Amino acid sequence: MIAIYETAKRDLSYNATRFLQMVSDQGGLVTARQLLWSDTPSDGFTTLWERHRLDITVEDHVLRSEFASLFSDADREQALARLEAYGWRPRPGMGYEIR
């Protein structure tokens, strides 16, 4: 989760302070699930979409094989649905867990 923050800051000059605070206060997994299951995408998600960087969203990371043990099938379905609604396509070689 910190890597997501750092990548957004480095690549986009986007300082997601609310996201970083959530991770610091609640931990990465709780924050990921809270953002994933919110009724609407977070401001951070929208900002990353506007900047054509859905690859660094929490939702994208939920689908990555390296994090498969942390998330349920329902979590992955939720992430995929949100990403697809915003025009996301899987990046080759990223090792996604999409069923």
N, C-alpha and C positions, 0 to 999 in steps of 0.2 A: 504494500500500500504506500509506503514511503517512496518506493521507486516510481510509482505513478505520479506522485506529487513532484518529485525531483525532475522527472522527464518533462512534465508540463511546464515547470518553471524554466528549465534549461532550453527546451525546444521552442516554446511558445511565449516565454516571458509571462506565463500565467501563474500567478501566486494564489493558489487555492487554500487560503488560510482557514476557511471554515472546514474544509475537508481534513486538513492536517490536524486541526483541533479535535475533530470527531475521532480520528484515529488515535490521537494522544489520550483522549478521555475514555474511549470505549474499547479500544483495540481494533485491529484490522478486520477481523472476521465479523464482529458485531456491526461495524460500520458498513462493511460490504453488504451484509444482508439487509440492513436498514435502508440503504440507498437502492438496492435491488428491488425491494418489495414496496417502495413508496409508490403512491398512486400516479405520481408524475415524475418525469426525469428531474434530476437535480439541476441546479444552475450550472454546476461544473460539467455535467454530461452535455447540456445544451451548448455550453461554450466550446467544448471539445468537438462537438458535431459541427458547429459553425466554422471551426478552424480545420475541419476535415481530418480529425485525429481520433476517431472512434476506437482506434487500436490501443489507446492508452486509457480507456474508460474502465471502471470497475467491471462493468458487464462483459467486456472483452476478456478480461483476466479470469472471470468466473468460468469461461468456456475453455480455458487453456488446460491441457492435460496435466501440467505440473501442479495444478491446484485442484484436480478432480476429487481428491479425497476430502477436501474441505466443504464441498458443496453437493447438494442433493440433485437428483434429476429435475425436480421441480424448480430449484434455483437456476439450473442451466436453461430450462425451458423459458423461464422468466427473462433471463439475460438475452437469450436468442430472440425472443419476441420483441423486446425493446430495441435491440440493435437493428433487427430487420425492418422495423417500423421507420427507422432513420436511414435506411439505405445501405446498411453495413453488409460487407461481403468478407468471408474469411480470407485472411492473408495466407498464402501458401507457405508451408514450412513452419507455421507457428504451433502446430500440435494441438489443435482444438478437439474437445470432447463434445461433439455434436451428434445427437441421436435423432 
